[in-house]
Amino acid sequence: TAFKEPVLLPGHSAKCLVQFGVVHEYALTRGWIHFRSVDTGIVFSCRVPDGDYFDTKRFLHLDGDQVELPEEITDLLDTARVFSDRTGVDQQATVMIRRGSITVRGEGASGWVTKKSECSYDDDRTIQFVVSIPLLKDILKTNHTVTVSERRLKFCGENFIHVLCLVL
């Protein structure tokens, strides 16, 4: 469902909304947005802040080097997911990119795993970030190229831009 106007949806509400399946309809009222799934008939309502979007350009624009992540990263993420104590979008992995290699680490109460693969990254600086495993796998379905700046990573797709902060 495409929005007719921009809607600022709090992250915790979006996290709950995705659990209700595909949303086919929505309605905006003063201070609220209501989503309905035609399949289940479930209506999910949540508060939305009044006012305009803040200007995100300064967060989304970054200069940096392009790095091509290897196709094997999805297998590394799948292995890391096995050790996650969390479910859904909360499943996390730590990703470390060094010259010529990428390492994905997953951990939980049952243990930890670290898997490594070759990568085209050719810089002396080590890049490390924590990411939602399902989110990164979705991004990688359309794009394996990431822009790396001093403090952030940026993935761009046809209908999205996703920026991650690096672990410094």
C-alpha positions in Angstrom: 0.0 0.0 0.0 1.5 3.3 -1.0 0.9 6.4 1.2 -0.7 9.4 -0.3 1.3 11.6 2.0 4.4 11.1 4.3 3.7 9.3 7.6 6.1 9.3 10.5 5.6 5.9 12.1 7.4 5.2 15.4 9.8 2.3 15.2 8.2 0.3 18.0 4.9 0.5 16.2 6.4 -0.6 12.9 8.0 -3.5 14.7 4.6 -4.6 15.9 2.9 -3.9 12.6 5.1 -6.3 10.6 3.8 -9.2 12.7 0.3 -8.8 11.4 1.1 -9.8 7.8 0.5 -7.9 4.7 -1.4 -4.6 5.1 -3.7 -3.7 2.3 -5.5 -0.6 3.6 -4.8 2.3 5.9 -6.6 5.3 7.2 -5.2 8.5 8.9 -7.1 10.3 11.6 -5.9 13.1 13.9 -2.9 11.6 15.8 -3.6 8.0 14.7 -3.0 5.7 11.7 -5.0 2.5 11.3 -3.9 -0.4 9.1 -6.1 -3.3 8.0 -5.2 -6.6 6.5 -7.7 -7.9 4.1 -6.5 -11.5 4.6 -7.1 -11.6 8.4 -9.3 -8.6 8.9 -7.1 -7.4 11.8 -6.9 -3.7 12.3 -3.8 -2.3 13.9 -3.9 1.3 15.2 -1.1 3.3 16.5 -0.3 6.9 17.5 1.6 9.0 15.1 3.4 12.3 16.0 1.9 15.5 14.8 4.0 17.8 12.7 6.3 17.5 9.7 9.1 15.1 9.0 12.4 16.2 10.1 15.0 16.8 7.4 16.8 13.5 6.9 19.1 14.6 4.2 22.1 15.1 6.5 21.8 11.5 7.7 21.2 10.0 4.3 23.9 11.8 2.4 27.4 10.4 2.9 30.6 10.1 0.9 32.6 7.0 1.0 34.0 4.0 -0.8 31.8 1.4 -2.5 32.3 -2.2 -1.1 30.8 -5.2 -2.8 29.7 -7.8 -0.2 30.1 -11.4 -1.2 27.2 -13.6 -2.2 28.2 -16.0 0.7 27.2 -13.4 3.3 23.6 -14.7 3.3 24.9 -18.2 4.3 27.0 -16.6 7.0 24.0 -14.7 8.3 21.9 -17.9 8.3 24.5 -19.7 10.4 24.7 -16.7 12.8 20.8 -16.8 13.1 20.9 -20.3 14.6 22.6 -19.0 17.7 20.4 -16.0 18.3 18.2 -16.0 21.3 15.9 -13.5 19.7 13.2 -13.9 17.1 12.2 -12.0 14.0 13.8 -8.7 13.2 15.5 -8.8 16.6 17.9 -11.5 15.5 21.3 -9.8 15.4 24.7 -10.5 14.1 28.0 -8.6 14.4 29.6 -8.1 11.0 33.3 -7.3 10.7 34.9 -6.3 7.4 38.7 -6.3 7.1 41.0 -6.2 4.1 40.0 -9.2 1.9 37.6 -10.8 4.4 34.2 -10.5 6.1 33.3 -12.2 9.4 29.8 -12.7 10.8 29.3 -13.6 14.4 26.1 -14.8 16.1 25.8 -15.5 19.7 23.2 -16.4 22.4 22.7 -18.6 25.5 23.4 -21.7 23.5 26.8 -20.5 22.3 28.4 -18.5 19.5 29.6 -19.0 16.0 31.9 -17.0 13.8 32.0 -17.6 10.0 34.4 -16.0 7.5 34.4 -15.4 3.8 36.5 -13.5 1.2 35.5 -9.9 0.5 36.7 -7.3 -2.0 37.3 -4.7 0.7 40.8 -3.3 0.2 41.5 -0.8 3.0 43.5 -0.9 6.2 40.5 0.2 8.4 38.4 -2.4 10.0 34.6 -1.9 9.7 32.3 -3.4 12.4 28.5 -3.1 12.8 25.6 -4.9 14.5 22.6 -5.6 12.2 19.3 -7.3 12.2 19.8 -10.5 10.3 16.4 -10.6 8.6 16.8 -6.9 7.6 20.2 -7.3 6.1 19.1 -10.5 4.2 16.2 -8.5 2.7 18.6 -5.7 1.6 20.9 -8.2 0.1 18.1 -9.6 -2.1 18.4 -6.4 -4.2 21.9 -5.1 -3.6 25.3 -6.3 -2.4 27.0 -2.9 -2.6 27.4 -0.7 0.4 28.8 2.8 0.8 31.3 3.0 3.6 32.1 6.3 5.3 34.0 7.2 8.4 31.0 6.5 10.8 28.2 5.0 8.7 27.2 2.5 6.1 24.6 3.1 3.5 22.6 0.6 1.5 20.5 1.9 -1.4 17.8 0.0 -3.2 15.1 0.9 -5.7 12.6 2.0 -3.0 14.8 2.4 0.1 17.9 3.9 1.7 19.1 2.2 4.9 21.9 3.8 7.0 23.7 1.9 9.8 26.1 3.4 12.4 29.5 1.7 12.7 30.8 0.3 16.0 33.7 2.6 16.7 
